[in-house]
Each structure stands twice: as C-alpha cells, then as structure tokens.
Amino acid sequence: MAGIPVEVRARLVLAVTLLAEPVVDTGGTVGLETVVADGVLTIGVRLPEPLSQRRLDTLPQPAAVTDGDRVTWRLIAGDRPVPAPADDELATRQEMLALTTRADTLAREERALRHELAETNSGVLAMYVELEQRDEQLRHAHARIFQELEDALRPPPPAVPGLELGVCYSPTEPDSPTGGDLYDWFVLPDGRLHVTLVDAVGHGVASTRDALTVTHAIRTLALEGHPYRDLIAHASHTLAAIAPALMATVLLARIDPVTGDTQLANGGHPEPVLADAAGDTRFLRPPVVGRGVGFPNPGSPCLVDLDLAPGATLLLYTDGLVESRKDIDEGQARLLEIARTHADRPATVLPREIVTRMHDVVVYADDTVLLAIHRPAADLQR
C-alpha cells in the first residue's frame, strides 16, 4: 500500500481486519486481492458469505463496491502520501499512531464544539433573560400609559356637597382603556351637577375619539347656557359637519344637590334605574323614546323629572351591563334585583359591586360604565 496516506491506510487495515478476524477465528478462509494500476490501489476481500449493509456501514473505511461476498476498496494516492515501510511492525505503529492522532484531533474538535455550544447557549440564555426583562419593563410602561390614559378619559367624581358619587368602568379587554363608553360630570355655575354618559358606535380608539367628541361638545354647549332639553339635538347638528359618520347614544342628568330635583334627557340610551330609600327599584322610562347623536331626528323629546329623595340612588349605565348574557330582558331584571339588594352600599363601592355581580357569567363582552349618584338621608347630611 505504498503511496497511500497513512491515515487512510490505517482505516483500511482496520476495516479488513474487522472483516477477516471473525472468519479466521472460526477456521474459515478469506481471499485477498490487491491490484495497482494508474495510481489507483484496488483491494478486494472475498468472504465466505455476503455481509449485511448495516455491517458494511460500520467499517472505518467505507467500501467502494460490494458484490455478494466480495468487498472492494479503490484508493488514490493523496497529495503528500507517506510511503509504507517494509517493516510490518513499523507500518502497524504508523497506522496506530495515525488512528490515535486522528482520534485525539476529533476529541479536541468535539471539546471545542462543546465549549462553543456552551458559550452560545449561555449567550442565548442571557439574551433571553434580557428580552424577558425588557418585555416586563414594556408591560409596566404600557400599564402606566394605559392607566394615565384611562384617568384622562374618565374623570374622577367631582366634589358635590349633598351628593355621593361613584363610578365603575369595566373594559372588554382588561389591559386596554380604549372604547366608546365614556362619561363626563361637572358642576354648573348654579351648583347643579351635570352628567353626560355616551356610548359611541364602533370599537377601539376610533370609538373613543367619537365619544370624547360628543362629551366635549355637550360640555361646551351646557356651559354656554344652551337649553338642557336641546343639548343632544344641538350637539348632533353641530357635529354633523365635522364628524358625519359619528353615531352615539347619549344620556344626560342634572341634579340639584340641595332639593334633589333631577331631570333626565335620553337619546337612545338604556333607561336609568332609581333605587329609593325604601328599597324599591324601577326604570326611569321617558314617555317618548329619543335618539342619539348622528341618528335621524336626534334629541330627547321628553324629559324625565324626578325627586332624588334622601336615601335614594340613581344608576346610569351603558348597555354592556345588561347584555353580558345576551338576554337584555333577563339582564334588566337582574339589575333591578341586584340594585335593590345592594342599594345600601356606599356609592363609592356600589358600582363595582353591581358590575361584578352582573358579569358573573359573560357570554357577550362589551365595555361597561356604571355611575352611581346617591343623595344621603337627611340625618347623614347634618
């Protein structure tokens, strides 16, 4: 095998030995043929019986041809072949040294790859931890932004002597403050409390913009002194030129905290609920149903006048409160019962209590706003 690289020679010798040794040990014979022609060494080994492909695949030097019981290798001298020594023992040493060197090289390469893989895994883990930290920071930042946005969109109750106010907003998506259910409340120059509750048609930021447009328009008109009965219709006509596609139901309430005199203007909105001091609850339905901003013939043809007596609570809400089970009639009946049962709770916590109980089963999710306006009993006001 002169002229064949020592490493290849070593693998070939080992392959032939692995094939011949079991045959010789059992008393069999192995035929060996060697031919050199045109720089190609052809070695053939004939065995007593054919070898399986699995056995051939395990040989350290793959065979070029297998034909029945004959296994053939064809080897070409390398660029810098090492001549085989005449001494068989020396040749064997060279071959063993070549195999050992190759094994050591493979072991070093494996260690280097394992080290590189460990460093890569460590880097990936560090990157993953960093990404998780950044993601957590983003979540906290988003939560702060959402909270600030919600605070800006939904003002806290104003201080009104003689009235207790509470609010609960329950969004469709807990991590998003945007939606078309908005409210506004403020004290007029004459001391009365004005409340606007809006449910704009649509979803997301667009409906939030529309609802804000309506609340701001009504606040402006109210502070300018326009007739209360005409506020919804006037707002609709005013906004038609700048937001022709805007549509929203609107509910207005004006309460005199001293006398309890209250007026409601309803433009297509769910009817408020009154819970009196005796524990009775009822809907406040106008004789003629009005229509909201952007609808045909907008406005509130009839106002609902009532006396918010000491101990009574007025509940204003959007339709998400009574539609969570898709049955509005059932939702309204449940609302009356829950309001009657919990009307003695403070106005600051009553809205959350009612919303939680109304949303115990949610088949249809929708934004919900519930406002509570309570006039304390006379003995509590002194």
C-alpha positions, 0 to 999 in steps of 0.5 A, spaced: 500 500 500 505 504 498 503 511 496 497 511 500 496 516 506 497 513 512 491 515 515 487 512 510 491 506 510 490 505 517 482 505 516 483 500 511 487 495 515 482 496 520 476 495 516 479 488 513 481 486 519 474 487 522 472 483 516 477 477 516 478 476 524 471 473 525 472 468 519 479 466 521 477 465 528 472 460 526 477 456 521 474 459 515 478 462 509 478 469 506 481 471 499 485 477 498 486 481 492 490 487 491 491 490 484 495 497 482 494 500 476 494 508 474 495 510 481 489 507 483 490 501 489 484 496 488 483 491 494 478 486 494 476 481 500 472 475 498 468 472 504 465 466 505 458 469 505 455 476 503 455 481 509 449 485 511 449 493 509 448 495 516 455 491 517 458 494 511 456 501 514 460 500 520 467 499 517 472 505 518 473 505 511 467 505 507 467 500 501 467 502 494 463 496 491 460 490 494 458 484 490 455 478 494 461 476 498 466 480 495 468 487 498 472 492 494 476 498 496 479 503 490 484 508 493 488 514 490 494 516 492 493 523 496 497 529 495 503 528 500 502 520 501 507 517 506 510 511 503 509 504 507 515 501 510 517 494 509 517 493 516 510 490 518 511 492 525 513 499 523 507 500 518 502 497 524 505 503 529 504 508 523 497 506 522 496 506 530 499 512 531 495 515 525 488 512 528 490 515 535 492 522 532 486 522 528 482 520 534 485 525 539 484 531 533 476 529 533 476 529 541 479 536 541 474 538 535 468 535 539 471 539 546 471 545 542 464 544 539 462 543 546 465 549 549 462 553 543 455 550 544 456 552 551 458 559 550 452 560 545 447 557 549 449 561 555 449 567 550 442 565 548 440 564 555 442 571 557 439 574 551 433 571 553 433 573 560 434 580 557 428 580 552 424 577 558 426 583 562 425 588 557 418 585 555 416 586 563 419 593 563 414 594 556 408 591 560 409 596 566 410 602 561 404 600 557 400 599 564 402 606 566 400 609 559 394 605 559 392 607 566 394 615 565 390 614 559 384 611 562 384 617 568 384 622 562 378 619 559 374 618 565 374 623 570 374 622 577 367 624 581 367 631 582 366 634 589 358 635 590 356 637 597 349 633 598 351 628 593 355 621 593 358 619 587 361 613 584 363 610 578 365 603 575 368 602 568 369 595 566 373 594 559 372 588 554 379 587 554 382 588 561 389 591 559 386 596 554 382 603 556 380 604 549 372 604 547 366 608 546 363 608 553 365 614 556 362 619 561 363 626 563 360 630 570 361 637 572 358 642 576 354 648 573 355 655 575 348 654 579 351 648 583 347 643 579 351 637 577 351 635 570 352 628 567 353 626 560 354 618 559 355 616 551 356 610 548 359 611 541 358 606 535 364 602 533 370 599 537 377 601 539 380 608 539 376 610 533 370 609 538 373 613 543 375 619 539 367 619 537 365 619 544 370 624 547 367 628 541 360 628 543 362 629 551 366 635 549 361 638 545 355 637 550 360 640 555 361 646 551 354 647 549 351 646 557 356 651 559 354 656 554 347 656 557 344 652 551 337 649 553 338 642 557 332 639 553 336 641 546 343 639 548 343 632 544 339 635 538 344 641 538 350 637 539 348 632 533 347 638 528 353 641 530 357 635 529 354 633 523 359 637 519 365 635 522 364 628 524 358 625 519 359 618 520 359 619 528 353 615 531 352 615 539 347 614 544 347 619 549 344 620 556 344 626 560 342 628 568 342 634 572 341 634 579 340 639 584 344 637 590 340 641 595 332 639 593 334 633 589 330 635 583 333 631 577 331 631 570 333 626 565 334 627 557 335 620 553 337 619 546 337 612 545 340 610 551 338 604 556 333 607 561 336 609 568 334 605 574 332 609 581 333 605 587 329 609 593 330 609 600 325 604 601 328 599 597 324 599 591 327 599 584 324 601 577 326 604 570 326 611 569 322 610 562 321 617 558 314 617 555 317 618 548 323 614 546 329 619 543 335 618 539 342 619 539 347 623 536 348 622 528 341 618 528 335 621 524 331 626 528 336 626 534 334 629 541 330 627 547 323 629 546 321 628 553 324 629 559 324 625 565 323 629 572 324 626 578 325 627 586 332 624 588 329 623 595 334 622 601 336 615 601 335 614 594 340 612 588 340 613 581 344 608 576 346 610 569 349 605 565 351 603 558 348 597 555 354 592 556 351 591 563 345 588 561 347 584 555 353 580 558 348 574 557 345 576 551 338 576 554 337 584 555 330 582 558 333 577 563 339 582 564 334 588 566 331 584 571 337 582 574 339 589 575 333 591 578 334 585 583 341 586 584 340 594 585 335 593 590 339 588 594 345 592 594 342 599 594 345 600 601 352 600 599 356 606 599 356 609 592 363 609 592 363 601 592 356 600 589 358 600 582 363 595 582 359 591 586 353 591 581 358 590 575 361 584 578 355 581 580 352 582 573 358 579 569 358 573 573 357 569 567 359 573 560 357 570 554 357 577 550 363 582 552 362 589 551 365 595 555 361 597 561 360 604 565 356 604 571 355 611 575 352 611 581 349 618 584 346 617 591 343 623 595 344 621 603 338 621 608 337 627 611 340 625 618 347 623 614 347 630 611 347 634 618 
